[in-house]
Amino acid sequence: MIDPIDPIRKRVLVRCDVERAFDLFTRGVGTWWPLETHSRRGEVDGARVERVEFPTDPGRPILEHLSTGDALPWGQLVEYERPHRVVIAWKPNANPNPPTELEVTFTPEGDSTLLDHSMVVYGSGLSDGNRHTHEDLPVVIVGSGGGALKTGRHIVYPQDTPMTNMFLTVLDRVGVRPEAIGDSTGRIEHLTDVSTSSL
């Protein structure tokens, strides 16, 4: 029996109307999801990701379609209330653990949405859970933090760059400047494209 945990809540402001935000998050997931690093294609030899299918009917699976003809589930759609709410039973793997319930709501807020003023870091400490490898970690940073980050880019950093370097850089943008975190070796370039001396 797994003990229940308190829900994790995140709030993000985006610069578009709720209809577009909803459609991009759901049916447009294949346009922004980092398929190069977060995909089930490694379970099928020689497979490439062709598309991600996000259904609109509750009870149907979210599917990753591969070049081999296989379609691997990422989870199941529980509720779909366009453009205000979607609930997913999230399980993008074949392990026996139960799915995680993911509920996302979309609410208008002035002329923008909350993502403009937030920074959300989403990633993993393992690039391959089967082999427990800690290299080539995929990380998505969403939101500009009130203009502190330059968004809309895909950046590849040199091999062996500690992820803690990214944490140091993000903390700089919110006015917290520790000398080091864990195995960090310094700040990373190109994430902000804004000089820290201007803060």
C-alpha positions as CSV (number, residue, x, y, z in Angstrom):
1,M,0.0,0.0,0.0
2,I,1.4,3.4,-1.0
3,D,0.7,6.2,1.4
4,P,-1.1,9.1,-0.2
5,I,0.8,12.4,-0.6
6,D,-0.4,15.9,-0.7
7,P,-1.0,17.2,-4.2
8,I,1.7,19.3,-5.9
9,R,0.4,22.6,-7.2
10,K,2.0,24.8,-9.8
11,R,0.8,28.0,-11.3
12,V,2.0,29.3,-14.7
13,L,1.1,32.4,-16.6
14,V,1.2,32.3,-20.5
15,R,0.8,35.0,-23.1
16,C,-2.1,33.7,-25.0
17,D,-5.8,33.2,-24.5
18,V,-7.1,30.1,-22.7
19,E,-8.3,28.4,-25.8
20,R,-4.9,28.5,-27.4
21,A,-3.1,27.5,-24.2
22,F,-5.5,24.6,-23.7
23,D,-5.1,23.3,-27.3
24,L,-1.3,23.6,-27.2
25,F,-1.1,21.7,-23.9
26,T,-3.4,18.9,-25.1
27,R,-3.7,18.2,-28.9
28,G,-0.5,20.2,-29.5
29,V,1.6,18.3,-27.0
30,G,3.8,16.8,-29.7
31,T,4.9,20.3,-30.8
32,W,6.5,21.2,-27.4
33,W,7.2,18.0,-25.6
34,P,11.0,17.1,-25.6
35,L,10.5,13.8,-27.5
36,E,14.3,13.5,-28.1
37,T,14.8,12.8,-24.4
38,H,11.3,12.1,-22.9
39,S,9.9,9.3,-25.0
40,R,9.1,5.5,-24.8
41,R,10.7,4.8,-28.2
42,G,13.7,3.2,-26.4
43,E,11.5,0.3,-25.6
44,V,11.3,-0.6,-29.3
45,D,14.5,-1.3,-31.3
46,G,15.1,1.2,-34.1
47,A,11.9,3.2,-33.5
48,R,11.4,6.9,-34.2
49,V,8.6,9.0,-32.8
50,E,6.2,10.0,-35.6
51,R,3.5,11.8,-33.6
52,V,1.7,12.1,-30.2
53,E,-2.1,11.5,-30.2
54,F,-4.1,13.4,-27.6
55,P,-7.7,12.3,-27.5
56,T,-10.7,14.4,-26.7
57,D,-12.9,11.6,-25.4
58,P,-12.4,10.6,-21.8
59,G,-11.4,7.0,-21.3
60,R,-9.1,7.0,-24.3
61,P,-5.3,6.7,-24.1
62,I,-2.7,9.4,-24.9
63,L,-0.5,7.6,-27.5
64,E,3.0,7.9,-28.7
65,H,3.0,6.6,-32.3
66,L,6.3,5.1,-33.5
67,S,7.8,4.4,-37.0
68,T,7.5,0.7,-36.3
69,G,3.7,0.9,-36.1
70,D,3.7,0.6,-32.3
71,A,1.6,3.0,-30.2
72,L,2.7,3.2,-26.6
73,P,0.5,4.8,-24.0
74,W,1.5,7.8,-21.9
75,G,-1.7,7.6,-19.8
76,Q,-5.4,8.0,-20.1
77,L,-7.7,11.0,-20.5
78,V,-10.0,11.2,-17.5
79,E,-11.8,14.5,-18.1
80,Y,-11.7,17.0,-21.1
81,E,-13.5,20.3,-20.6
82,R,-12.2,22.6,-23.3
83,P,-10.9,25.2,-22.7
84,H,-11.0,25.2,-19.0
85,R,-9.9,21.9,-17.6
86,V,-8.2,18.6,-18.4
87,V,-7.5,15.6,-16.1
88,I,-5.0,12.8,-17.1
89,A,-4.1,9.5,-15.5
90,W,-0.4,10.0,-16.3
91,K,1.8,6.9,-16.7
92,P,4.4,7.2,-19.6
93,N,6.1,3.9,-18.8
94,A,5.5,0.1,-18.4
95,N,6.3,-0.2,-14.7
96,P,3.6,-1.6,-12.4
97,N,3.2,1.6,-10.3
98,P,-0.2,3.3,-10.4
99,P,-0.7,6.4,-12.6
100,T,-0.3,9.9,-11.3
101,E,-3.4,12.1,-11.6
102,L,-2.6,15.3,-13.4
103,E,-5.2,18.1,-13.4
104,V,-4.6,21.3,-15.4
105,T,-7.0,24.2,-15.3
106,F,-6.9,27.3,-17.6
107,T,-8.1,30.6,-16.3
108,P,-7.9,34.0,-18.0
109,E,-5.9,36.6,-16.1
110,G,-5.9,40.1,-17.5
111,D,-4.3,40.4,-20.9
112,S,-1.9,37.5,-20.2
113,T,-1.6,34.4,-18.2
114,L,0.5,33.5,-15.1
115,L,3.4,32.0,-17.0
116,D,4.7,35.5,-17.9
117,H,5.6,36.1,-14.2
118,S,6.7,32.6,-13.3
119,M,9.6,30.2,-13.8
120,V,8.8,26.5,-13.7
121,V,11.6,23.9,-13.9
122,Y,10.5,20.4,-15.1
123,G,13.0,17.6,-15.5
124,S,14.5,14.5,-14.1
125,G,17.6,13.5,-12.1
126,L,17.9,10.4,-14.4
127,S,18.1,10.3,-18.1
128,D,17.5,6.6,-18.2
129,G,15.6,5.1,-15.2
130,N,16.5,1.6,-16.2
131,R,20.2,2.2,-16.1
132,H,20.1,5.0,-13.5
133,T,22.3,7.2,-15.6
134,H,22.8,10.9,-14.5
135,E,24.1,12.3,-17.9
136,D,22.2,14.1,-20.6
137,L,19.4,15.2,-18.3
138,P,16.4,16.7,-20.1
139,V,15.1,19.9,-18.5
140,V,12.3,22.2,-19.5
141,I,12.1,25.7,-18.1
142,V,8.7,27.3,-18.7
143,G,8.0,31.0,-18.1
144,S,10.1,34.1,-18.4
145,G,10.1,35.1,-14.7
146,G,8.9,38.6,-15.5
147,G,11.4,38.9,-18.3
148,A,14.4,37.4,-16.5
149,L,14.6,34.4,-18.9
150,K,14.7,34.3,-22.7
151,T,12.2,31.7,-23.7
152,G,11.2,29.8,-26.9
153,R,14.6,28.1,-27.4
154,H,16.2,24.7,-27.3
155,I,19.7,24.9,-25.8
156,V,22.2,22.0,-25.6
157,Y,25.0,22.4,-23.1
158,P,28.4,20.8,-23.1
159,Q,28.7,17.2,-21.9
160,D,29.2,16.9,-18.1
161,T,27.6,20.3,-17.3
162,P,26.1,19.8,-13.8
163,M,22.4,20.5,-13.6
164,T,23.1,22.4,-10.4
165,N,24.7,25.1,-12.6
166,M,21.3,25.7,-14.1
167,F,19.8,25.9,-10.6
168,L,22.4,28.6,-9.6
169,T,21.5,30.6,-12.7
170,V,17.8,30.4,-12.1
171,L,18.3,31.4,-8.5
172,D,20.3,34.4,-9.6
173,R,17.2,35.6,-11.5
174,V,15.1,35.7,-8.3
175,G,17.7,37.4,-6.2
176,V,19.1,34.4,-4.4
177,R,22.9,34.1,-5.1
178,P,24.6,31.2,-3.3
179,E,28.2,30.6,-4.2
180,A,27.6,26.9,-5.0
181,I,25.0,24.1,-4.9
182,G,26.1,20.5,-4.6
183,D,28.5,19.7,-7.5
184,S,28.0,23.0,-9.3
185,T,31.0,24.6,-11.1
186,G,29.4,27.9,-12.0
187,R,26.6,29.6,-13.9
188,I,25.4,28.6,-17.4
189,E,25.4,30.9,-20.4
190,H,22.5,31.6,-22.8
191,L,19.7,30.8,-20.4
192,T,18.9,34.4,-19.6
193,D,20.9,36.5,-22.1
194,V,20.5,39.2,-19.5
195,S,23.5,40.3,-17.5
196,T,23.3,39.5,-13.8
197,S,25.1,42.8,-13.1
198,S,21.9,44.6,-14.2
199,L,19.9,43.1,-11.4
